[in-house]
Amino acid sequence: MDTPKRNRFRSAATILAGVLFTGFAVLQANSPKVENPPVTSEFHGPEEVTRILKRSCYDCHSNESNLRWYDKIAPFSYKVAADVEEARKRFNFSEWDSIPKGEQEGKLWYIVNMIDAGRMPLPAYAAAHPSARVTPAELTILKNYVTNLSRAHQPASDTARIAGKQKPTTVPTSVNGIRYIDDYKNWKVISTTGRPDNGTSRIIYGNDIAVKALEQDQIRPWPDGAVIVKVVWNSQAPDKDGNIMPGSFNNIQLMVRDAKKFTDTEGWGFAKFNGPELKPQGQKASFATTCINCHQLASETGFVFDIPTRPVAR
């Protein structure tokens, strides 16, 4: 390369380097800062559980974010700040008591399910912060803790005590307006499933619209009017042959499809009625956010878990 060309190349390189440096300086100067507001309440759990959550969740899901130096360098700092803001909106361990008591358990199940699915901590975050990864042994500790909470909050009950046909004025109604449907007993069974992690067995029913949608594989999205009911029993201890049978009644869960009414929860309305008294869960309509956060794992099947892989036979 002759001297004039070499000089032009060096000049262009110098200009480019200057532009890049200036751009980086501007980004860095305007880099968002993650502030830590005061801690208004704390999560109180067993020490081994709290230790796992603090190490793996608190940098994003609390007001005690401990950012490393590389988290503060632009352009990565923009992504970090956005992730922390979104995480605190979903749940914040530093404001734990702001979550209604009835919804705290649901948040914990959401955490366990997301960790189990490999979606929390966020893969990109875990790659940069390997100490945040949750080991299989630690996940078992978290599962056991939340399972024991569920059992404590859902005492054994007698299925026969569940009210049958009820007058409209006495039908249990969720805070978001979804009413208990006793007629589900006449619907087609879509699926059955069990949850060894929390010791329950389930039968899942669908109304005619839901069954037809399954038969025609029209579930992405599900049609308005589809209703799915999940009846949950506490599982008995396995018998001598290893069979697990349903025991006492636990709860009934409803999913009601109305794309316009339930826009904040992917078009599904959620309700849960606990115990033989069918007591509605949730003090605020926002409790359904916990439900859809978990059901995001089933986005490929229209946000519905445990549906059959083949069309439902008539």
C-alpha positions in Angstrom: 0.0 0.0 0.0 1.5 3.4 -1.0 1.8 6.2 1.5 -1.3 8.3 0.4 -3.5 5.2 0.6 -2.1 4.2 3.9 -2.7 7.7 5.3 -6.3 7.7 4.1 -6.9 4.3 5.7 -5.4 5.5 9.0 -7.5 8.6 8.8 -10.7 6.6 8.2 -9.8 4.2 11.0 -9.2 7.1 13.4 -12.5 8.7 12.5 -14.4 5.4 12.9 -12.7 4.8 16.3 -13.6 8.3 17.3 -17.3 7.8 16.3 -17.4 4.5 18.2 -15.8 6.0 21.3 -18.2 9.0 21.2 -21.2 6.7 20.8 -20.1 4.5 23.7 -19.5 7.6 25.8 -22.9 8.9 25.1 -24.5 5.5 25.8 -22.5 5.2 29.0 -23.4 8.8 30.2 -27.1 8.1 29.7 -27.0 4.5 31.0 -30.0 3.8 33.3 -29.2 3.3 36.9 -30.9 0.6 39.0 -32.0 2.2 42.2 -32.8 0.2 45.3 -35.9 1.6 47.0 -36.4 0.9 50.8 -37.3 -2.6 51.8 -40.9 -2.4 53.1 -41.3 -6.1 54.0 -39.3 -9.3 53.7 -40.0 -12.9 52.6 -39.8 -15.2 55.7 -39.1 -18.8 55.0 -36.7 -21.5 56.2 -33.1 -20.4 56.1 -32.1 -22.9 53.4 -35.0 -21.7 51.2 -34.3 -18.0 51.7 -30.6 -18.5 51.0 -31.4 -20.0 47.6 -33.8 -17.3 46.7 -31.5 -14.5 47.7 -28.7 -15.9 45.6 -30.7 -16.7 42.5 -33.6 -14.2 42.5 -32.9 -11.1 44.6 -30.7 -9.3 42.0 -33.8 -8.8 39.9 -36.8 -9.6 42.1 -36.1 -7.4 45.1 -35.0 -3.9 46.1 -31.6 -5.3 47.1 -30.1 -5.6 43.6 -26.4 -6.2 43.8 -25.1 -5.3 40.3 -21.6 -6.3 39.3 -19.3 -3.9 37.5 -20.0 -5.5 34.1 -23.8 -5.1 34.6 -23.3 -1.3 34.6 -21.5 -1.1 31.3 -23.5 0.1 28.3 -25.1 -1.2 26.2 -25.6 -4.2 28.6 -26.7 -1.9 31.4 -29.9 -1.0 29.4 -30.9 -4.7 29.2 -30.1 -5.2 32.9 -32.2 -2.2 34.0 -35.2 -3.3 31.9 -35.0 -6.8 33.2 -35.0 -5.6 36.8 -37.9 -3.3 36.2 -40.0 -6.1 34.7 -39.0 -8.6 37.4 -40.0 -6.3 40.2 -43.4 -5.8 38.6 -44.0 -9.6 38.6 -43.1 -10.0 42.3 -40.8 -8.3 44.7 -39.3 -10.0 47.7 -38.7 -6.7 49.3 -42.4 -5.9 49.2 -43.7 -9.4 49.9 -46.5 -8.4 52.2 -48.0 -6.3 49.4 -49.0 -9.6 47.8 -52.3 -10.9 49.2 -51.7 -13.9 51.5 -53.8 -16.1 49.2 -51.6 -15.3 46.2 -48.2 -15.7 47.9 -48.3 -19.4 47.6 -49.1 -19.1 43.9 -46.1 -16.8 43.3 -43.9 -19.4 45.0 -45.3 -22.2 42.7 -44.6 -19.9 39.7 -41.0 -19.5 40.9 -40.6 -23.3 41.3 -42.2 -24.0 37.9 -40.1 -21.4 36.1 -36.8 -22.7 37.6 -37.8 -26.3 36.8 -38.4 -25.3 33.2 -35.0 -23.7 33.0 -36.5 -20.2 32.5 -35.4 -18.7 35.8 -32.9 -17.3 36.4 -33.0 -16.0 32.8 -30.5 -18.0 30.8 -28.5 -14.9 29.7 -28.3 -13.8 33.4 -27.2 -17.2 34.5 -24.5 -17.3 31.9 -23.1 -14.0 33.2 -23.7 -15.0 36.8 -23.1 -18.7 37.1 -23.5 -18.6 40.9 -27.2 -17.8 40.4 -27.9 -21.2 38.9 -30.2 -23.5 41.0 -29.0 -27.0 41.4 -31.3 -30.0 41.2 -30.9 -30.5 44.9 -31.8 -26.9 45.6 -34.8 -27.2 43.4 -36.0 -30.2 45.4 -35.6 -28.1 48.6 -37.8 -25.3 47.0 -40.4 -27.9 45.8 -40.7 -29.5 49.2 -41.1 -26.2 50.9 -44.0 -25.1 48.6 -45.6 -28.5 48.6 -45.7 -28.4 52.4 -47.3 -25.0 52.2 -50.0 -26.3 49.9 -50.8 -29.2 52.2 -50.9 -26.9 55.2 -53.3 -24.5 53.5 -55.5 -27.2 52.0 -56.7 -29.4 54.9 -58.2 -32.7 54.2 -61.9 -32.5 53.3 -64.8 -34.8 52.3 -65.8 -34.6 48.6 -69.4 -35.5 49.5 -69.8 -32.3 51.4 -69.4 -30.2 48.2 -72.7 -28.5 47.5 -74.6 -29.8 44.5 -77.0 -27.7 42.5 -77.2 -24.2 44.1 -79.5 -21.2 43.7 -78.0 -18.5 41.6 -77.7 -16.1 44.6 -75.5 -18.6 46.4 -73.2 -19.7 43.6 -69.6 -19.0 44.6 -68.1 -16.3 42.5 -64.5 -15.3 42.0 -63.4 -11.7 42.5 -63.0 -11.4 38.7 -66.7 -12.4 38.1 -66.2 -16.0 37.2 -68.9 -18.2 38.8 -68.5 -21.8 39.9 -70.2 -24.2 37.4 -71.6 -27.3 39.0 -72.7 -28.7 35.6 -69.1 -29.5 34.7 -70.0 -33.0 36.1 -72.0 -33.6 32.9 -69.1 -32.5 30.6 -66.6 -34.8 28.8 -63.4 -35.6 30.5 -60.5 -34.1 28.6 -57.6 -35.6 30.6 -56.4 -36.9 33.9 -53.1 -36.0 35.5 -51.2 -36.0 38.7 -48.8 -33.7 40.5 -46.3 -35.8 42.5 -44.5 -32.5 43.4 -47.5 -31.3 45.5 -49.3 -34.6 46.1 -52.5 -34.1 44.1 -54.5 -35.9 41.4 -56.7 -34.1 38.8 -59.5 -34.7 36.4 -59.9 -32.2 33.7 -63.3 -31.5 32.0 -64.2 -29.4 29.0 -67.5 -27.9 27.8 -68.8 -28.6 24.3 -66.9 -25.6 22.8 -63.6 -26.8 24.4 -64.1 -30.4 23.3 -64.9 -29.3 19.7 -61.8 -27.1 19.6 -59.7 -30.0 20.7 -61.2 -32.4 18.1 -60.5 -29.8 15.3 -57.2 -28.7 16.8 -58.4 -25.1 16.9 -56.6 -24.2 20.1 -54.1 -21.5 18.9 -56.0 -19.6 20.0 -58.9 -21.3 21.7 -62.4 -20.0 20.7 -64.3 -17.7 23.0 -66.7 -19.6 25.2 -64.4 -22.5 25.8 -64.4 -23.5 29.5 -62.1 -25.9 31.2 -62.6 -27.2 34.7 -59.9 -29.0 36.7 -61.0 -30.9 39.9 -58.1 -31.5 42.3 -57.9 -34.1 45.1 -55.1 -34.8 47.6 -53.5 -38.0 46.6 -53.4 -40.9 49.0 -50.2 -42.7 49.9 -49.3 -45.4 47.3 -50.7 -48.8 48.0 -48.6 -52.0 48.1 -48.6 -52.2 44.3 -47.5 -48.5 43.9 -50.9 -47.3 42.8 -51.8 -43.7 43.8 -55.5 -43.1 44.4 -57.4 -39.8 44.9 -58.1 -38.9 48.5 -59.8 -35.9 50.0 -61.1 -33.0 47.9 -58.7 -30.1 47.5 -60.1 -27.5 45.0 -61.8 -26.8 41.7 -60.1 -24.5 39.0 -61.8 -22.9 36.1 -60.4 -21.4 32.9 -62.9 -19.3 30.9 -62.0 -18.1 27.4 -63.0 -14.6 26.5 -60.4 -12.8 24.5 -61.9 -9.3 24.9 -62.7 -9.5 28.6 -59.4 -11.0 29.8 -56.9 -9.2 27.7 -54.3 -9.0 30.5 -54.1 -12.8 30.9 -53.8 -14.0 27.3 -57.6 -14.1 26.8 -58.2 -16.5 29.7 -60.1 -15.8 32.9 -59.0 -17.9 35.9 -60.8 -18.9 39.1 -60.1 -21.3 41.9 -62.5 -22.5 44.6 -61.0 -24.1 47.6 -62.3 -26.7 50.0 -65.8 -28.1 50.2 -67.1 -24.6 50.9 -65.7 -23.7 47.4 -64.2 -20.5 48.8 -63.0 -18.3 46.0 -59.2 -17.6 46.0 -57.8 -14.1 45.5 -58.7 -10.8 47.1 -58.0 -8.8 43.9 -58.6 -9.6 40.3 -54.8 -9.3 39.7 -54.4 -12.8 41.3 -55.0 -14.2 37.8 -51.6 -12.7 36.8 -50.0 -15.4 38.9 -52.0 -18.0 37.0 -51.1 -16.8 33.5 -47.4 -16.4 34.5 -47.3 -20.1 35.1 -49.5 -21.0 32.1 -47.0 -19.2 29.8 -45.1 -22.5 29.9 -48.0 -24.0 27.9 -48.1 -21.2 25.2 -47.8 -23.8 22.4 -51.1 -25.4 23.4 -53.0 -22.1 23.9 -51.9 -21.7 27.5 -53.6 -24.9 28.7 -51.7 -27.6 30.5 -52.3 -31.4 30.3 -54.5 -31.6 27.2 -54.5 -34.8 25.2 -52.2 -35.2 22.2 -54.9 -36.8 20.1 -58.4 -35.5 19.3 -61.0 -36.2 22.0 -63.3 -39.1 20.9 -67.0 -38.6 21.0 
